[in-house]
């Protein structure tokens, strides 16, 4: 089963970190976010990746072309093309697909249809980390029988919550422990999802396509209550690196 990862956004909200590299290559604990995501999928036996590239996509290509010799001990003999890796390297297959600089998420997926093929596939964003059990997610998807399954995350509020009627507080809850259910990425999609997408650069997965899936009762929601985080700003990157430095590798299941 292929794993499709959206890696093409411009990441304008953390420009100080992504001036020279795309967001998926921003490092957490000395390794790119993308590496952490791929290690999660590999842990559950999913090692056939399709990376949807856009902004500075060549940097992602360069990272993986150089990955084996930069990250492992090796022997190089007189033939510079003959490199013997001395450690077990990750055995993953990666398809790199340039999907345009300005293309939105839905358009990127549609443009990669011929590389994904007519089969069920997994999809996620290149900036989210989780300890999600992907086998359980896939089993849930199969049992529900919907075209698409999205992982739902309860986003807890960091603030107290007030309900007000005519200017008078009626209730107060300190740091709402339930919160709203949000899109946490980590999708499973049947090939019929391509009927909901267009190859227009303006097609945004999270808007019309998902709304149509909901209307057709073809969107299942798998609730994940473990660790999850998305990194939208430099502050988010710093917070996750701080977790790593404290030895709290909460998303590391491998």
Backbone as a ProteinNet text record, in pm:
[ID]
protein_1_A
[PRIMARY]
XXXXXXXXXXXXXXXXXXXXXXXXXXXXXXXXXXXXXXXXXXXXXXXXXXXXXXXXXXXXXXXXXXXXXXXXXXXXXXXXXXXXXXXXXXXXXXXXXXXXXXXXXXXXXXXXXXXXXXXXXXXXXXXXXXXXXXXXXXXXXXXXXXXXXXXXXXXXXXXXXXXXXXXXXXXXXXXXXXXXXXXXXXXXXXXXXXXXXXXXXXXXXXXXXXXXXXXXXXXXXXXXXXXXXXXXXXXXXXXXXXXXXXXXXXXXXX
[TERTIARY]
84.3	0	87.6	56.6	135.9	97.3	197	178.7	209.2	109.5	124.5	142.8	245.8	275.1	279.8	198.8	194.4	314.7	403.6	529.4	552.3	447.1	470.4	441.1	386.8	346.6	463.2	432.1	537	571.7	486.3	515.2	548.5	462.4	490	492.3	429.1	423.5	549.6	644.6	773.6	885.8	873.3	966.2	1110.4	1131.5	1269.3	1336.8	1257	1311.6	1306.6	1217.7	1195.5	1238.2	1327.7	1378.4	1456.5	1529.3	1616	1573.4	1481.1	1435.8	1284.2	1219.1	1075.1	1049.1	928.9	897.1	923.1	892.1	917.1	1063	1156	1297.7	1344.1	1257.4	1292.7	1316.9	1421.8	1466.7	1402.3	1372	1330.8	1429.2	1502.5	1600.7	1707.3	1742.5	1848.8	1805.7	1676.7	1625.1	1504.9	1484	1369.9	1236.2	1137.3	1002	960.5	989.4	951.4	1010.3	1132.9	1198.2	1120.6	1080	1004.1	871.4	805.1	677.9	698.3	799.8	825.7	867.3	939.9	976.9	853.9	753.5	628.7	561.7	546.7	482.5	564.1	695.3	781.3	765.8	749.4	731.9	612.8	508.5	389.3	390.2	505	520	485.8	461.4	429.8	556	614	743.7	748.6	632.1	624.2	563.7	649.7	608.3	596.2	499.2	484.3	488.5	593.5	609.3	562.8	464	407.5	481.8	565.7	659	608.2	658.3	626.6	739.6	718.6	818.1	949.4	1056.5	1191	1191.8	1114.3	1107.4	1239.4	1328.3	1459	1541.4	1515.7	1588.8	1550.7	1425.3	1380.8	1443.6	1448.6	1515.3	1661.2	1729.6	1871	1892	1802.6	1818	1817.8	1723.6	1713.7	1816.3	1859.4	1966.1	2096	2119	2240.7	2221.6	2101.5	2067.2	2154.9	2175.4	2243	2386.1	2461.7	2601.4	2618.3	2525	2536.2	2495.7	2411.8	2355.8	2402	2493.8	2542.3	2692.8	2759.5	2899.3	2906.1	3014.2	3023	3168.3	3190	3320.4	3311.1	3408.7	3415.9	3546.7	3537.7	3660.6	3696.9	3783.5	3833.1	3723.9	3614	3500.5	3406.2	3395.3	3313.1	3165.1	3124.4	2985.7	2961.6	3068.3	3057.8	3069.2	2955.1	2951.8	2890.7	2962.5	2913.3	2871.5	2741.1	2690.2	2715.4	2771.5	2811.1	2702.4	2591.9	2482.2	2354.5	2253.9	2126	2059.1	2040.8	1976.2	1827	1751	1607.1	1577	1493.5	1454.4	1316.5	1317.8	1191.8	1201.1	1087.3	1076.2	1009.2	1067.3	1014.5	992.4	871.5	839.5	826.9	905.9	905.1	822.4	717.9	628.4	622.5	669.8	659.7	516.7	447.8	306.7	282.8	389.1	373.4	391.2	433.1	461.6	335.2	231.8	111.4	-5.7	10.1	-101.3	-145.9	-276.8	-333.7	-338.6	-374.8	-364.4	-442.2	-566.7	-646	-588.8	-542.2	-481.6	-355.6	-275.8	-152.6	-184.1	-283.1	-319.1	-370.3	-455.2	-510.1	-400	-302.7	-193.9	-106.4	-107.7	-26	-103.4	-224.9	-311	-243.7	-175.7	-115.2	-0.9	58.7	165.2	109.2	-5.8	-70	-137.4	-202.2	-264.7	-406.8	-467.7	-607.7	-615.7	-571.7	-569	-588.7	-626	-637.6	-499.3	-493.6	-365.5	-382.7	-270.2	-268.3	-217.2	-260.4	-222.4	-202.8	-102	-85.5	-10.9	-0.8	70.1	215.7	301.8	443.5	485	389.7	425.1	356	306	234.9	298.6	311.5	368.8	267.2	268.5	172.6	224.8	169.5	197.8	81.5	6.6	-111.1	-76.3	-163.9	-147.5	-207	-122.5	-169	-240.3	-207.3	-279.9	-424.6	-443.4	-579.8	-657.6	-589.9	-653.1	-700.3	-615.9	-651	-765	-762.6	-869.8	-1002.8	-999.3	-1119.1	-1174.5	-1086.5	-1127.4	-1196.9	-1139.3	-1198	-1335.6	-1347.8	-1474.8	-1584.9	-1549.8	-1650.7	-1695.8	-1608.6	-1646.2	-1666.1	-1621.6	-1633.6	-1518.6	-1536.6	-1431.2	-1307	-1328	-1215.7	-1234.2	-1123.4	-1120.5	-1019.2	-1059.6	-969.5	-951.7	-834.4	-809.2	-856.9	-943.8	-995.6	-919.6	-887.1	-813.2	-895	-912.1	-976.8	-873.6	-893.8	-802.5	-843.4	-764.8	-797.7	-763.2	-847.4	-823.3	-722.3	-632.1	-535.5	-591.3	-714	-775.3	-903.4	-946.5	-1076.2	-1187	-1298.1	-1409.3	-1530.4	-1586.1	-1704.1	-1824.4	-1942.3	-2067.1	-2139.8	-2193.4	-2249.2	-2388.6	-2479	-2614.4	-2648.4	-2670.3	-2705.4	-2606.1	-2479.1	-2374.2	-2342.9	-2410.2	-2387.5	-2331.9	-2220.8	-2161	-2254.4	-2275.2	-2359.9	-2278.6	-2156.2	-2069.5	-1925.7	-1834.3	-1692.4	-1623.3	-1546.7	-1471.3	-1325.1	-1241.1	-1098.9	-1034.4	-973.5	-900.9	-984.5	-1076.8	-1169.6	-1096.9	-1136.2	-1066.6	-1119.1	-1227.2	-1279.8	-1241.7	-1284.6	-1248.1	-1317.1	-1278.7	-1336.8	-1261.1	-1332.1	-1271.3	-1217.2	-1087.3	-1024.2	-962.5	-933.3	-866.4	-721.1	-684.6	-547.6	-463.6	-515.2	-439.6	-450.1	-346.6	-342.9	-472.2	-490	-605.9	-581.2	-690.4	-690	-793.6	-756.7	-844.9	-855	-976.6	-998.4	-984	-954.5	-931.5	-1049.8	-1170.9	-1287.7	-1274.9	-1182.8	-1165.2	-1123.8	-1059.4	-1015.7	-1134	-1253	-1372.7	-1415.8	-1365.6	-1400.9	-1295.8	-1188.4	-1078.4	-1067.4	-1005.3	-975	-827	-773.2	-632.5	-610.6	-711.7	-697.8	-602.5	-520.6	-427.9	-501.2	-628.4	-704.5	-785.9	-777.8	-855.4	-794.9	-870.9	-823.9	-897.8	-825.4	-883.6	-977.3	-936.1	-1007.2	-1133.6	-1161.5	-1281.9	-1385.7	-1406.4	-1516	-1509.1	-1392.5	-1388.4	-1433.7	-1381.3	-1421.5	-1567.1	-1613.3	-1754.3	-1845.6	-1807.7	-1887.5	-1885.9	-1771.4	-1762.6	-1855	-1859.4	-1949.8	-2095.1	-2130.2	-2267.8	-2308.3	-2212.9	-2239.2	-2223.5	-2197.4	-2175.3	-2061.6	-1956.6	-1841.2	-1713.8	-1728.8	-1613.1	-1625.7	-1540.9	-1536.4	-1432.7	-1449.9	-1359.1	-1305.6	-1174.4	-1106.3	-1053.6	-1099.9	-1059.9	-927.6	-829	-700.4	-685.7	-662	-653.2	-513.3	-416.7	-278.8	-209.6	-77.9	-1.3	-25.2	-37.4	-49.2	-8.3	65.5	95.8	117.6	76	105.9	192	282.4	378.1	355.9	294.3	260.7	354.8	421.3	504.9	640.4	734.5	866.1	853.3	755.9	732.9	693.3	612.1	573.6	695.9	784.7	907.5	992.6	1005.4	1085	1025	892.5	826.1	849.1	841.4	861	1007.9	1099.5	1241	1271.7	1202	1221	1175.6	1065.4	1021	1129.2	1184.9	1289	1410.6	1452.6	1570.5	1548.7	1423.2	1389.2	1372.9	1394.8	1377.8	1233.4	1144	1001.8	969.5	1010.1	990.7	852.2	749.6	613.7	555.8	612.3	562.4	649.1	758.1	854.2	809.6	746.5	699	791.4	889.7	980.5	1099.4
-119.8	0	124.5	218.8	340.8	440.5	518.6	627.3	757.3	842.9	970.1	1080.2	1161.8	1267.2	1401.4	1495.8	1631	1710.7	1748.3	1813.5	1944	2004.1	2112.3	2252.9	2272.4	2406.3	2501.3	2631.2	2733.2	2764.6	2729.8	2748.7	2893.6	2984.2	3126.2	3166.5	3086.4	3124.3	3086.3	3019.8	2994.1	3022.6	3137.6	3171.4	3174.9	3208.9	3214.3	3077.5	2968.3	2833.6	2772.5	2825.5	2762.5	2852.8	2944.3	3031.6	2950.6	2849.5	2771.2	2626.3	2579.5	2440.6	2436.2	2330.6	2316.3	2270.7	2297.1	2263.8	2117.5	2019	1879.7	1848.3	1935	1912	1987.4	2066.2	2129.3	2018.9	2033.5	1922.3	1921.1	1799.2	1768.3	1664.4	1699.2	1605.6	1568	1660.9	1636.2	1563.5	1531	1464.4	1542.3	1543.3	1616.4	1563.3	1652.1	1609	1492.8	1503.9	1400.7	1265.6	1262.4	1137.5	1072.9	1151.9	1098.9	1038.2	1106.3	1055.6	924.2	918.7	797.2	681.1	709.6	603.2	545.4	629.5	580	481.1	519.9	430.4	302.8	316.7	200	102.6	154.7	69.8	-23.9	24.2	-58	-132.2	-131.5	-210.7	-139.4	-7.8	68.4	143	100.9	155.3	200.1	215.7	260.6	400.8	501.8	640.5	716.5	807	902.2	1041.2	1116.4	1249.3	1353.8	1433.8	1535.7	1666.3	1704.7	1814.3	1943.6	2052.8	2185.3	2279.4	2360.6	2459.1	2390.3	2426.5	2373.4	2219.9	2159.8	2013.9	1948.4	2019.9	1962.3	1934	2008.6	1985.8	1851.1	1813.9	1683.1	1572	1590.9	1493	1476.8	1588.7	1585.3	1513.3	1538.8	1475.5	1323.9	1269.4	1124	1062.9	1137.9	1087.6	1071.2	1158.1	1154	1079.5	1030.7	982.4	865.4	765.6	643.3	671.8	746.3	767.4	871.9	966.7	1068.4	1018.3	916.3	871.5	733.3	672.8	540.4	530.7	446	415.1	335.8	356.4	285.3	268.7	178.5	157.1	205.4	285.4	332	281.8	199.5	152.4	244.4	199.8	286.5	330.8	256.5	294.5	379.5	507.9	596.1	559.5	475.8	433	306.7	249.8	125.1	156.6	178.3	210	92.8	42.8	-66.9	-11.7	-9.2	42	-61.7	-17.7	-108.6	-129.3	-57	-71.4	-99.8	-146.2	-169.5	-36	-6.2	118.3	95.3	202.3	191	142.9	43.9	-8.4	47.2	161.3	219.5	261.8	258.2	299.9	436.8	530.5	667.1	714	758.1	822.2	972.4	1050.8	1195.9	1256.2	1330.2	1385.5	1538	1608.2	1754.3	1793.2	1860.6	1894.3	2044.8	2121.6	2265	2348.5	2470	2559.5	2613	2639.8	2704.9	2609.4	2482.7	2388.3	2362.3	2356.6	2327.4	2175.5	2135.6	1995.8	1898.5	1931.8	1842	1826.5	1938.4	1933.4	1851	1858.9	1779.1	1629.5	1589.6	1447.3	1399.9	1480.4	1443.2	1431	1521.8	1518	1393.1	1335.6	1216.7	1086.4	1095.4	977.1	861.6	890.8	782.4	713.5	782.8	721.1	645.8	689.2	623.6	494.6	499.4	379.9	359.7	255.1	224.1	132.5	185.2	105.5	196.5	137.7	213	263.3	384.7	441.9	521.5	547.4	633.1	771	871.7	1009.4	1084.2	1168.4	1256.2	1381.6	1474.6	1599.9	1586.6	1669.2	1661.6	1743.3	1775.5	1856.8	1809.5	1685.2	1635.5	1510.2	1504.8	1388.8	1327.5	1195.9	1127.3	988.5	931.2	791.2	701.8	745	673.1	530.3	436.4	297.8	286.1	278.8	280.1	152.4	42	-83	-72.2	-11.2	9	105.1	209.4	304.8	233.6	150.5	80.4	-17.8	-86.9	-181.8	-108.9	6	88.2	128.9	171.8	213.3	99.1	-18.2	-133.3	-167.3	-159.5	-194.1	-93.9	33.4	136.1	134.5	97.7	87.4	219	329.7	460.3	481.2	576.9	606.3	660.5	743.2	807.4	799.7	779.3	790	896.5	986.1	1088	1064.8	1095.6	1084.8	1211.5	1194.6	1307.5	1324	1446.1	1479.5	1578.5	1550.4	1648.3	1753.2	1873.1	1983.1	2050.9	2032.3	2090.1	2238.8	2313.3	2456.1	2482.1	2578	2615.7	2723.8	2764.9	2872	2823.7	2896.1	2869.9	2904.2	2833.1	2852.2	2906.6	3012.7	3076.4	3059	3038.3	3052.6	3172.5	3256.8	3385.1	3402.7	3456.9	3487.6	3630	3717.9	3857.3	3924.8	3899.4	3965.8	3905.9	3796.1	3731.8	3591.7	3561.1	3428.5	3322.5	3217.9	3106.6	2984.6	2974.4	2862.4	2898.1	2832.2	2850.5	2716.2	2678.1	2552.3	2583.6	2547.3	2573.9	2473.4	2524.1	2441.4	2323.4	2350.8	2251.6	2123.6	2012.3	1885.1	1807.2	1851.5	1783.3	1859.4	1982	2063.6	2019.4	2083.4	2052.9	1938.6	1862.9	1754.7	1813.2	1799.9	1860.7	1754.3	1795.9	1710	1691.2	1568.5	1539.1	1476.4	1478	1411.7	1260.8	1189.4	1042.9	983.1	1002.4	954.1	813.8	743.2	626.5	655.4	634.5	670.3	558	528.8	437.3	515.2	447.4	519.4	601.5	571.5	651.1	797	826.2	963.7	1055.4	999.1	1082	1143.7	1082.9	1139.4	1269.3	1293.3	1413	1523.5	1493.8	1588.1	1635.8	1751.3	1798.3	1832.8	1837.2	1871.6	2022.1	2097.7	2242.8	2278.7	2380.2	2421	2473.4	2511.2	2570.2	2467.9	2339.9	2236.5	2208.5	2238.9	2221.6	2102.8	1999.4	1877.3	1908.1	1998.2	2023	2106.7	2148.7	2227.8	2145.3	2171.7	2108.2	1955.7	1894.9	1748.1	1681.4	1726.4	1664.9	1695.6	1813.5	1847.4	1755.8	1727.3	1637.6	1495.1	1452.6	1320.3	1311.2	1417.7	1421	1412.4	1491.9	1491.2	1354.5	1282.8	1149.5	1040	1079.6	985.6	889.2	944.1	863.7	905.5	978.9	1018.8	960.2	863.7	805.1	879.5	877.7	949.4	852.7	833.7	750	841.3	821.1	907.6	858.5	946.9	915.6	1000.5	935.4	1007.4	1004.6	958.6	960.5	1090.2	1083.2	1203.6	1245.8	1376.2	1433.8	1579.8	1623.7	1765.7	1802.3	1922.1	1979.4	2102.5	2127.1	2235.7	2342.3	2452.2	2560.7	2680	2693.2	2810.3	2767.2	2861.4	2833.9	2800.1	2859.4	2828.8	2683	2630.7	2489.7	2399.3	2434.4	2356.6	2356.8	2472.4	2483.2	2397.4	2396.4	2319.4	2169.9	2122.8	1979.3	1941.2	2028.9	2001.9	1999.5	2081.3	2080.8	1947.7	1894.3	1761.2	1658.1	1665.1	1568.7	1581	1703.6	1725.5	1677.9	1675.2	1625.6	1473.8	1410.6	1265.9	1222.2	1315.2	1284.2	1265.5	1150.7	1120.9	1058.7	1138.4	1087	1026.9	1058.7	1004.9	889.6	859.6	759.2	619.5	546.4	411.7	304.6	343.8	245.6	215.5
0	0	0	-87.7	-97.1	11.9	51.8	148.3	77.1	63.7	-6.1	98.3	80.9	178.1	106.6	155.1	99.5	149.4	56.3	93.2	18.7	-39.1	-133.6	-89.4	30.2	72.8	94.9	94.5	108.5	253.6	347.3	490.1	524.3	484.2	504.3	651.2	737.9	879.4	955.9	889.9	954.6	854.4	789.2	681.5	728.5	855.2	905.4	903	904.4	899.3	759.8	676	545.4	429.3	457.3	350.3	248.1	295.7	206.4	190.5	274.3	266.9	283.5	234	257.8	400.5	449.3	588.6	625.5	539.1	579	610.9	568.2	599.1	723.5	785	912.9	1015	1092.6	1177.5	1315.7	1358.1	1495.3	1547.1	1651.1	1703.3	1602.6	1514.7	1418.1	1292.4	1279.8	1160.5	1107.6	975.4	919.8	970.1	977.7	1012.7	923.9	794	697.6	734.4	780.6	822.5	936.7	1034.7	1148.6	1100.1	1007.6	956.2	882.5	798.7	721.5	811.4	918	1013.5	1081.2	1109.4	1167.3	1073.2	946.5	850	830.2	821.5	804.5	920.9	1041.1	1159.8	1144.2	1075.3	1056.3	922.6	855.6	734.5	605	610.7	490.7	445.9	334.9	294.9	149.1	86	-52.3	-51.8	-67.7	-47.5	-179.2	-183.8	-293.6	-231.7	-261	-202.9	-304.1	-265.8	-353.4	-328.5	-423.1	-405.7	-468.5	-414.1	-466.7	-431.7	-328.9	-286.7	-248.3	-318.8	-295.6	-290.1	-378.5	-383	-415	-486.9	-519.8	-395	-287.9	-162.9	-100.9	-114.4	-64.4	-148.9	-280.3	-366.9	-327.4	-306.2	-269.4	-136.9	-40.7	90.2	77.2	2	-6.4	-101.6	-203.8	-289.6	-210.8	-115	-33.3	98.4	123.2	257.1	303.1	217	262.2	307.9	225.8	263.9	372.9	382.1	486	623.2	629.1	756.8	800.4	725.4	761.4	735.6	812.5	783.7	653.5	575.6	449.2	406.5	311.2	248.4	104.7	62.4	-75	-135.1	-241.5	-304.1	-419.8	-509	-615.3	-711.7	-715.9	-799.3	-715.8	-744.5	-660	-660.6	-754.9	-758.4	-677.2	-624.9	-548.7	-399.5	-336	-193.8	-118.5	-19.7	62.8	198.2	223.1	350	458.8	570.7	677.8	782.4	770.8	864.5	785.8	855.9	790.4	761.1	634.1	593.8	573.4	585.9	565.6	423.2	413.8	282.8	250	183.1	141.8	-4.5	-70.3	-209.5	-210.1	-285.2	-285.1	-428.9	-457.4	-584.7	-559.1	-630.4	-614.7	-728.3	-694	-794.4	-779	-879.6	-879.1	-915.1	-824.1	-844.9	-852.3	-868.9	-890.2	-765.4	-786.7	-674.6	-609.3	-688.3	-637.9	-617.7	-650.7	-646	-502.4	-482.2	-351.3	-327.9	-206.2	-164.9	-253.5	-286	-368.6	-507.7	-565.1	-696.9	-698.6	-594.4	-587.6	-589.9	-511.8	-505.9	-642.1	-704.5	-835.5	-939.7	-939.9	-1036.6	-1019.5	-900	-873.1	-891.5	-943	-953.2	-1026.6	-1136.7	-1215.6	-1141.9	-1044.5	-965.3	-845.1	-798.9	-684.5	-729	-845.7	-900.4	-852	-898.6	-868.3	-746.4	-635.2	-512.1	-392.5	-281.4	-156.4	-115.7	-64.6	-24.1	104	169.8	287.2	246.8	321.5	292.1	422	425.7	541	499.4	593.1	570.5	614.7	555.1	587.5	706.9	796.2	912.9	1040.8	1041.6	1159.7	1216.2	1348	1415.4	1510	1521.2	1607.3	1640.7	1747.2	1780.1	1736.9	1637.2	1589.6	1546.9	1580.9	1536.8	1396.9	1297.5	1158.6	1118.9	1182.9	1155.8	1202.6	1319.7	1370.4	1281.8	1233	1142.1	1015.4	958	834.4	857.9	969.5	1000.1	1017.9	1083.2	1100.5	964.3	876.7	742.4	668.2	675.1	606.2	663.9	795.1	859.8	826.9	814.2	787.2	642.2	551.2	411.5	340	398.6	333.8	236	145.6	49.4	118.9	219.4	288.6	439.3	509.3	655.2	692.8	780.5	832.2	981.7	1030.7	1174.4	1243.9	1342.1	1418.5	1548.8	1581.5	1702.9	1784.8	1913	2000.4	2039.9	1990.9	2018.9	2148	2253	2382.3	2385.9	2452.3	2465.6	2576.9	2552	2656.9	2747.8	2720.7	2798.2	2866.6	2966.6	3026.4	2927.9	2936.4	2843.6	2917.8	2864	2922.5	2830.5	2889.7	2814.8	2873.7	2782.5	2824.7	2766.7	2847.4	2801.5	2845.2	2747.6	2773.5	2868.3	2843.8	2918.8	3053.3	3091.9	3222.1	3200.1	3268.2	3256	3312.6	3236.2	3280.6	3320.8	3268.8	3308.8	3276.9	3348.5	3323.3	3340.3	3239.9	3244.7	3221.5	3315	3304.1	3208.4	3100.8	3004.3	2958.9	2871.9	2816.9	2778.2	2838.1	2816.1	2696.1	2637.8	2520.3	2394.4	2382.5	2268.8	2141.3	2031.6	1902	1836.1	1754.9	1678.2	1548.9	1525.6	1409	1318.8	1196.9	1099.7	1139.9	1176	1216.8	1107.9	982.7	876.3	889.8	849.2	857.3	800.3	670.4	597	542.9	516.6	428.2	320.8	193.2	83.1	-18.7	-59.3	-171.1	-301.7	-412.3	-538.9	-586.6	-537.9	-576.5	-533.1	-442.5	-396.9	-511.6	-614.1	-726.2	-800.8	-788.5	-850.8	-783.1	-663.2	-587.8	-604.1	-675.5	-691.1	-834.9	-854.4	-988.9	-995	-1116.8	-1131.1	-1138.6	-1103.6	-1095.5	-982.1	-1002.8	-896.8	-774.6	-791	-680.6	-602.1	-637.5	-568	-430.7	-326.3	-188.3	-126.2	-93.1	-37.3	78.5	166.4	291.4	272.7	151.6	127.3	51.1	-74.9	-147.9	-150.9	-176.6	-181	-51.2	62	188.6	220.9	186.5	209.7	128.3	3.7	-80.2	-24.9	25	86.5	207.9	286.8	402	355.4	255.9	204.7	151.1	94.2	39.7	145.1	269.5	380.3	349.5	290.5	251.8	324.9	436.1	515.9	655.9	686.9	820.9	904.6	1035.8	1126.2	1231.2	1228	1326.7	1437.4	1558.7	1670.5	1729.9	1730.5	1792.9	1918.6	2031.6	2158.6	2218.3	2139.7	2186.2	2149.7	2131.1	2099.9	1955.2	1934.9	1801.1	1807.1	1706.5	1695.8	1550.5	1513.9	1383.5	1405.3	1312.2	1329.4	1223.7	1264.3	1172.4	1184.7	1297.7	1322.3	1378.2	1380	1438.5	1586.6	1652.8	1794.7	1812.6	1721.7	1728.8	1713.3	1619.9	1598.7	1724.6	1787.1	1910.3	2020.9	2031.6	2136.9	2118.4	1994.4	1970.1	1989.7	1949.2	1974.4	2123.4	2199.6	2344.6	2403.2	2353.7	2396.5	2368.2	2248.5	2209.5	2301.5	2327.1	2410.9	2554.2	2597.7	2731.3	2733.6	2621.2	2611.9	2599	2567.8	2553.3	2405.5	2352.8	2210.5	2193.3	2215.6	2231.7	2104.9	1990.6	1863.6	1812.7	1881.3	1834.7	1879	1788.5	1819.8	1762.2	1679.9	1620	1708.5
[MASK]
++++++++++++++++++++++++++++++++++++++++++++++++++++++++++++++++++++++++++++++++++++++++++++++++++++++++++++++++++++++++++++++++++++++++++++++++++++++++++++++++++++++++++++++++++++++++++++++++++++++++++++++++++++++++++++++++++++++++++++++++++++++++++++++

